[in-house]
Amino acid sequence: MSVGQTIKHKAQAFKGRVTERIGRTTRNRRLQRQGRTDQISGNLKQSGDKAEDEPPRLEWRLDFMKGSSHGTTFPLSA
C-alpha cells in the first residue's frame, strides 16, 4: 500500500482516539461512539494494508495422514 494511504489510515485511527476522549470528557455518548467507530475503522484498514504487503504463506495440512482431528501443519518453502 502507498505511504499516503498508510498515513491516512493512521490519522483516522488517531482522530477516533481524540474524538472518543472528547466524548468521554464531555459525557457525550454520540461522540464516544463516533470516535470508537473511526478508531476501529482506521485500525482495520491498517491491518488490511499489512495483509496486502505481506507475501502469502503456504501451509500443507496433514490431517489425513496423522488420523487425528487437530492436524499438523508444515510450512512449504517457496
Phi and psi restraints in degrees (value plus and minus 20) as a CYANA .aco file:
   2 SER   PHI     -95.0   -55.0
   2 SER   PSI     139.4   179.4
   3 VAL   PHI     -84.5   -44.5
   3 VAL   PSI     -57.6   -17.6
   4 GLY   PHI     -80.9   -40.9
   4 GLY   PSI     -61.7   -21.7
   5 GLN   PHI     -85.9   -45.9
   5 GLN   PSI     -61.2   -21.2
   6 THR   PHI     -81.5   -41.5
   6 THR   PSI     -65.2   -25.2
   7 ILE   PHI     -83.6   -43.6
   7 ILE   PSI     -61.0   -21.0
   8 LYS   PHI     -80.8   -40.8
   8 LYS   PSI     -63.1   -23.1
   9 HIS   PHI     -90.3   -50.3
   9 HIS   PSI     -58.3   -18.3
  10 LYS   PHI     -86.4   -46.4
  10 LYS   PSI     -57.5   -17.5
  11 ALA   PHI     -86.0   -46.0
  11 ALA   PSI     -57.1   -17.1
  12 GLN   PHI     -85.2   -45.2
  12 GLN   PSI     -62.5   -22.5
  13 ALA   PHI     -84.6   -44.6
  13 ALA   PSI     -61.0   -21.0
  14 PHE   PHI     -85.0   -45.0
  14 PHE   PSI     -63.6   -23.6
  15 LYS   PHI     -79.1   -39.1
  15 LYS   PSI     -58.8   -18.8
  16 GLY   PHI     -83.3   -43.3
  16 GLY   PSI     -61.6   -21.6
  17 ARG   PHI     -83.0   -43.0
  17 ARG   PSI     -62.0   -22.0
  18 VAL   PHI     -85.6   -45.6
  18 VAL   PSI     -66.4   -26.4
  19 THR   PHI     -82.1   -42.1
  19 THR   PSI     -62.4   -22.4
  20 GLU   PHI     -82.4   -42.4
  20 GLU   PSI     -62.0   -22.0
  21 ARG   PHI     -84.2   -44.2
  21 ARG   PSI     -60.8   -20.8
  22 ILE   PHI     -84.2   -44.2
  22 ILE   PSI     -60.6   -20.6
  23 GLY   PHI     -82.9   -42.9
  23 GLY   PSI     -59.1   -19.1
  24 ARG   PHI     -85.1   -45.1
  24 ARG   PSI     -63.8   -23.8
  25 THR   PHI     -83.4   -43.4
  25 THR   PSI     -62.1   -22.1
  26 THR   PHI    -110.8   -70.8
  26 THR   PSI     -19.8    20.2
  27 ARG   PHI      37.9    77.9
  27 ARG   PSI      19.6    59.6
  28 ASN   PHI    -124.6   -84.6
  28 ASN   PSI      86.0   126.0
  29 ARG   PHI     -87.9   -47.9
  29 ARG   PSI     -51.0   -11.0
  30 ARG   PHI     -84.1   -44.1
  30 ARG   PSI     -63.3   -23.3
  31 LEU   PHI     -85.9   -45.9
  31 LEU   PSI     -57.4   -17.4
  32 GLN   PHI     -81.5   -41.5
  32 GLN   PSI     -66.4   -26.4
  33 ARG   PHI     -83.5   -43.5
  33 ARG   PSI     -64.8   -24.8
  34 GLN   PHI     -82.7   -42.7
  34 GLN   PSI     -62.0   -22.0
  35 GLY   PHI     -84.9   -44.9
  35 GLY   PSI     -63.2   -23.2
  36 ARG   PHI     -84.0   -44.0
  36 ARG   PSI     -59.5   -19.5
  37 THR   PHI     -84.0   -44.0
  37 THR   PSI     -65.3   -25.3
  38 ASP   PHI     -82.6   -42.6
  38 ASP   PSI     -60.1   -20.1
  39 GLN   PHI     -84.3   -44.3
  39 GLN   PSI     -67.1   -27.1
  40 ILE   PHI     -84.8   -44.8
  40 ILE   PSI     -61.9   -21.9
  41 SER   PHI     -81.8   -41.8
  41 SER   PSI     -65.9   -25.9
  42 GLY   PHI     -82.8   -42.8
  42 GLY   PSI     -61.4   -21.4
  43 ASN   PHI     -86.0   -46.0
  43 ASN   PSI     -60.0   -20.0
  44 LEU   PHI     -85.0   -45.0
  44 LEU   PSI     -59.7   -19.7
  45 LYS   PHI     -85.4   -45.4
  45 LYS   PSI     -57.1   -17.1
  46 GLN   PHI     -84.7   -44.7
  46 GLN   PSI     -60.3   -20.3
  47 SER   PHI     -84.0   -44.0
  47 SER   PSI     -60.0   -20.0
  48 GLY   PHI     -83.3   -43.3
  48 GLY   PSI     -58.8   -18.8
  49 ASP   PHI     -83.2   -43.2
  49 ASP   PSI     -62.2   -22.2
  50 LYS   PHI     -84.4   -44.4
  50 LYS   PSI     -60.0   -20.0
  51 ALA   PHI     -85.7   -45.7
  51 ALA   PSI     -55.7   -15.7
  52 GLU   PHI     -90.8   -50.8
  52 GLU   PSI     -52.4   -12.4
  53 ASP   PHI     -97.6   -57.6
  53 ASP   PSI     -48.7    -8.7
  54 GLU   PHI    -100.4   -60.4
  54 GLU   PSI     122.9   162.9
  55 PRO   PHI     -91.2   -51.2
  55 PRO   PSI     129.9   169.9
  56 PRO   PHI     -88.7   -48.7
  56 PRO   PSI     123.8   163.8
  57 ARG   PHI    -122.4   -82.4
  57 ARG   PSI     108.6   148.6
  58 LEU   PHI    -119.4   -79.4
  58 LEU   PSI     113.0   153.0
  59 GLU   PHI    -151.4  -111.4
  59 GLU   PSI     123.8   163.8
  60 TRP   PHI    -133.5   -93.5
  60 TRP   PSI     103.5   143.5
  61 ARG   PHI    -112.1   -72.1
  61 ARG   PSI     115.6   155.6
  62 LEU   PHI    -130.9   -90.9
  62 LEU   PSI      19.7    59.7
  63 ASP   PHI     -80.5   -40.5
  63 ASP   PSI     -65.4   -25.4
  64 PHE   PHI     -87.5   -47.5
  64 PHE   PSI     -49.2    -9.2
  65 MET   PHI    -101.2   -61.2
  65 MET   PSI     -56.7   -16.7
  66 LYS   PHI     -95.9   -55.9
  66 LYS   PSI     -52.9   -12.9
  67 GLY   PHI      58.0    98.0
  67 GLY   PSI      -2.9    37.1
  68 SER   PHI    -133.2   -93.2
  68 SER   PSI     142.2   182.2
  69 SER   PHI    -101.6   -61.6
  69 SER   PSI     -45.1    -5.1
  70 HIS   PHI    -101.5   -61.5
  70 HIS   PSI     -50.9   -10.9
  71 GLY   PHI      55.6    95.6
  71 GLY   PSI     143.6   183.6
  72 THR   PHI    -150.3  -110.3
  72 THR   PSI     119.5   159.5
  73 THR   PHI    -134.9   -94.9
  73 THR   PSI     121.9   161.9
  74 PHE   PHI    -145.7  -105.7
  74 PHE   PSI     104.9   144.9
  75 PRO   PHI     -91.7   -51.7
  75 PRO   PSI     118.1   158.1
  76 LEU   PHI    -113.2   -73.2
  76 LEU   PSI     115.7   155.7
  77 SER   PHI    -102.5   -62.5
  77 SER   PSI     126.9   166.9
